[in-house]
Amino acid sequence: MAQERRRILIRGTGTVGYEFIRRLCLFTASGHPYFDWEEIIFDKRSPFEKNVPKIKQLQELIKEGVRPRLCTRKERVEEFKQIGLQPTYTLEEALERADVVFDATPSGGENKRLYETYAGDGRVFIAEGSEFKKKKQFGDIFVSGVNERAVLDNLQRGGQFFVVGSCNTHAIARNVLLIKKAFPSLPQEEIRIEATVLRRSDDPNKEQTTTSFSFSRFDEEYVEEGSYHAYNVLAAFRSVGDEGIKLRVTVAKLADPFMHCLLWKVTLPTRIPDARERFMEAVIADPFCSRTGYRQANIVYWESKEVKRFDVAPWLLRDRCYSHTIVCLPTVGTRVSDGKTVLEYCTFTPQDSNVILSNLEMACMAKNPDAFSTEEFHNLVAPLLEPREI
Ligand SMILES: NC(=O)c1ccc[n+]([C@@H]2O[C@H](COP(=O)([O-])OP(=O)(O)OC[C@H]3O[C@@H](n4cnc5c(N)ncnc54)[C@H](OP(=O)(O)O)[C@@H]3O)[C@@H](O)[C@H]2O)c1
């Protein structure tokens, strides 16, 4: 039995890092054994005055017990003090202390060399989404609901480097799961799944916004899969022995501040008259899938950020949509082409929140893989996913 890891360091307090730290602190206050961290440390790189209120809010989230502690690079400590923030540790001290390190910066891949110098004694390092490339891998991919079994096995065998799949990787994987569940009796290698991701170019909280549109260039690294998203989804399924999925994903980037949109075309091997109904049953049954009657990304974005439930404990307060994917109901339809049913529909991706629960799940798995149950974790966070109508 591996020793439990009890001290966590999260690097980066941006879109993903901040919300992850906030949720982790809230769950730690819940007292659930999956979250009984002895120490939570977070790393802030730049001593920006404008960030002070948010950092103070984080530090004050937990009134008793474990309080999140700030760290920064040694040479920055004095500058942080000047803006009224008191780092408890230098980054180097925090890296020495932590036995689980989350890199929620866009530089996970580059930071790996640093982490390797601390990797001697069973620490686990986790990076985010786009840091899982064919040629330059940070670690093995984790996509919630797909390959917990492979990640837990890996941890139990001493694996130390992992990547939590990106928001679109989660959305694509969830749609593959929906299609598998809707058509379980069809040979999956004969179902062709094609998706086009229309990516929003920036998060709405970013200072600079892109105003240009760009197609993804033909990516020679992903000739078969079309993009790293599909490569990552296939890698996650392959890690649990699921080899037969036929998936291709292409990408374009839009000057849109709202939500990623995905356009789906699923070609079934034969004519299935009730394909739409079967698909809708799978959508309704899936706890990680939301649905909306709105076609407009701005409305779905706005509604998904609304606080939707107040009747729960603070750590379960649903103040954004944590679902992996949101199916746009008015777009779901079928047609017949060459004697085969083609299912077409669109989805939205709750970009900056669908990976937060997966980060929490990955943290719990890394903390104590021997005591972790996927079912128990998913039941624990289930109230955060409700209601699923937008
Ligand atoms: N945004 C999303 O919705 C989303 C969804 C899924 C996955 N991801 C992935 O998550 C990662 C983080 O994305 P994000 O959108 O949260 O980024 P972000 O909002 O731009 O925030 C980046 C954070 O990382 C810090 N940082 C940047 N470079 C650093 C370095 N070299 N060393 C230490 N700290 C550094 C920044 O610190 P300072 O501000 O203090 O300089 C900032 O706090 C990326 O890999 C991204 O692909 C993002």
The ligand as an SDF file (V2000), in Angstrom:
LIG
                    3D

 48 52  0  0  0  0  0  0  0  0999 V2000
   -8.7030   28.7440  -19.5880 N   0  0  0  0  0  0  0  0  0  0  0  0
   -9.3450   27.6250  -19.7090 C   0  0  0  0  0  0  0  0  0  0  0  0
  -10.5620   27.6010  -19.7870 O   0  0  0  0  0  0  0  0  0  0  0  0
   -8.6060   26.3130  -19.7480 C   0  0  0  0  0  0  0  0  0  0  0  0
   -9.3490   25.1360  -19.8030 C   0  0  0  0  0  0  0  0  0  0  0  0
   -8.6700   23.9200  -19.7780 C   0  0  0  0  0  0  0  0  0  0  0  0
   -7.2890   23.8870  -19.7140 C   0  0  0  0  0  0  0  0  0  0  0  0
   -6.5880   25.0560  -19.6990 N   0  0  0  0  0  0  0  0  0  0  0  0
   -5.1200   24.9660  -19.6030 C   0  0  0  0  0  0  0  0  0  0  0  0
   -4.7570   25.3710  -18.2780 O   0  0  0  0  0  0  0  0  0  0  0  0
   -3.4860   26.0230  -18.2920 C   0  0  0  0  0  0  0  0  0  0  0  0
   -3.6360   27.3970  -17.6440 C   0  0  0  0  0  0  0  0  0  0  0  0
   -4.5510   28.1500  -18.4370 O   0  0  0  0  0  0  0  0  0  0  0  0
   -5.2830   29.4450  -17.8730 P   0  0  0  0  0  0  0  0  0  0  0  0
   -6.2710   29.8340  -18.9070 O   0  0  0  0  0  0  0  0  0  0  0  0
   -5.7450   29.2210  -16.4800 O   0  0  0  0  0  0  0  0  0  0  0  0
   -4.0730   30.4740  -17.8870 O   0  0  0  0  0  0  0  0  0  0  0  0
   -4.0980   31.9840  -17.3950 P   0  0  0  0  0  0  0  0  0  0  0  0
   -5.4590   32.4160  -17.0000 O   0  0  0  0  0  0  0  0  0  0  0  0
   -3.3830   32.7730  -18.4280 O   0  0  0  0  0  0  0  0  0  0  0  0
   -3.2240   31.9550  -16.0800 O   0  0  0  0  0  0  0  0  0  0  0  0
   -1.9250   31.5520  -16.0960 C   0  0  0  0  0  0  0  0  0  0  0  0
   -1.3870   31.5950  -14.6780 C   0  0  0  0  0  0  0  0  0  0  0  0
   -0.1430   30.9350  -14.6990 O   0  0  0  0  0  0  0  0  0  0  0  0
    0.8580   31.8210  -14.1820 C   0  0  0  0  0  0  0  0  0  0  0  0
    2.0440   31.5540  -14.9760 N   0  0  0  0  0  0  0  0  0  0  0  0
    2.1930   31.6750  -16.3120 C   0  0  0  0  0  0  0  0  0  0  0  0
    3.4070   31.2480  -16.6830 N   0  0  0  0  0  0  0  0  0  0  0  0
    4.0320   30.8550  -15.5560 C   0  0  0  0  0  0  0  0  0  0  0  0
    5.3110   30.3040  -15.2790 C   0  0  0  0  0  0  0  0  0  0  0  0
    6.1870   30.0930  -16.2540 N   0  0  0  0  0  0  0  0  0  0  0  0
    5.6320   29.9890  -13.9970 N   0  0  0  0  0  0  0  0  0  0  0  0
    4.7420   30.2210  -12.9970 C   0  0  0  0  0  0  0  0  0  0  0  0
    3.5130   30.7260  -13.1820 N   0  0  0  0  0  0  0  0  0  0  0  0
    3.1740   31.0380  -14.4570 C   0  0  0  0  0  0  0  0  0  0  0  0
    0.3220   33.2200  -14.2830 C   0  0  0  0  0  0  0  0  0  0  0  0
    0.8400   33.9290  -13.1970 O   0  0  0  0  0  0  0  0  0  0  0  0
    0.9150   35.5220  -13.0330 P   0  0  0  0  0  0  0  0  0  0  0  0
   -0.3930   36.0900  -13.5050 O   0  0  0  0  0  0  0  0  0  0  0  0
    1.1330   35.6860  -11.5880 O   0  0  0  0  0  0  0  0  0  0  0  0
    2.0770   35.9610  -13.8780 O   0  0  0  0  0  0  0  0  0  0  0  0
   -1.1880   32.9710  -14.1260 C   0  0  0  0  0  0  0  0  0  0  0  0
   -1.5410   32.9290  -12.7560 O   0  0  0  0  0  0  0  0  0  0  0  0
   -3.0410   26.0450  -19.7620 C   0  0  0  0  0  0  0  0  0  0  0  0
   -2.2180   24.9410  -20.0200 O   0  0  0  0  0  0  0  0  0  0  0  0
   -4.3600   25.9020  -20.5260 C   0  0  0  0  0  0  0  0  0  0  0  0
   -4.1740   25.3170  -21.7970 O   0  0  0  0  0  0  0  0  0  0  0  0
   -7.2180   26.2680  -19.6830 C   0  0  0  0  0  0  0  0  0  0  0  0
  1  2  1  0
  2  3  2  0
  2  4  1  0
  4  5  1  0
  4 48  2  0
  5  6  2  0
  6  7  1  0
  7  8  2  0
  8  9  1  0
  8 48  1  0
  9 10  1  0
  9 46  1  0
 10 11  1  0
 11 12  1  0
 11 44  1  0
 12 13  1  0
 13 14  1  0
 14 15  2  0
 14 16  1  0
 14 17  1  0
 17 18  1  0
 18 19  2  0
 18 20  1  0
 18 21  1  0
 21 22  1  0
 22 23  1  0
 23 24  1  0
 23 42  1  0
 24 25  1  0
 25 26  1  0
 25 36  1  0
 26 27  1  0
 26 35  1  0
 27 28  2  0
 28 29  1  0
 29 30  1  0
 29 35  2  0
 30 31  1  0
 30 32  2  0
 32 33  1  0
 33 34  2  0
 34 35  1  0
 36 37  1  0
 36 42  1  0
 37 38  1  0
 38 39  2  0
 38 40  1  0
 38 41  1  0
 42 43  1  0
 44 45  1  0
 44 46  1  0
 46 47  1  0
M  CHG  2   8   1  16  -1
M  END
$$$$
